């Protein structure tokens, strides 16, 4: 494990610094707009357009990497992202913020594609699992550090945006100075969505639901926390506790998911989401430390849902179809992360902040009823299933992970 940290330290460090800025940014938006009494619909829209940029940017970035190489695309994307963050500090026009957030999403997914395809190419079958598990640890740690750093700001003015820009620039340094061999440019492969929709519908539903709930959580959980009477710093800690708990839950749930059928694990996680959301529907205002405890339980069952869903999908497709599956998973997650914040923002604006966790319960309940172990018949299982679970945390940026390298043309030959 320590050997892998040393071998890939520059890429891990770049990930940590970059995701620290991203995690800070998403929570900052919710806290600032809530403090200015801006509608939850706007908060949801700003988070949704960011994820829309991620989906759109995956295709654009793939072409750019193929044309000019990984390091040039990474440097250009970091520069564009930094400029857009600083531009947001110059204006309070929310329509312009939408455009800036979309651009940041495009830039961010380009940087992630560079880092993850780089790791994927230079890892091998003997160490790929541990290499990417460490990658997710550094990514999760960056998210938590972003939330904690936000507690150092007494007011949600332009100060946090400057820190985000600093993180974006500093994330350039490890990649620019790395001694690692430059990865080869990706080659396109076909994507066949109808094949995957027929083959792994429950897995894709899990990924979609996970995207909807996670996108809504990162954007609107701070708004919910503020409505419970806590300070901005305490709201950031609320998010950090949930993310940190989800990170620590990856290993034990991953161990269990390799020994129990994954459909049952998904049902257990989603049932936990339903139950842990019930006390937070707005019936009562729990004390702050009770709220943190609920956030911890919620993170434990929410954030492992995505990697278990991805592993469940890979169990049930043939090996030569897994690259295309990875791109489709990214798209489905991004679509969910676009839809979730908009729906939750509208519900919170019209019916109160308690609708935040009511929405979570409804999404999870649908998955409880839809994902059924008995519905996975032999004809949907490939010969080499199951595949090994690799811990992945849902960060504000949905990962383009491992052999999930999106070397994909978005065409459907079927």
Order of alpha helices (4+ residues) and beta strands (2+ residues): alpha-alpha-alpha-alpha-alpha-alpha-alpha-alpha-alpha-alpha-alpha-alpha-alpha-alpha-alpha
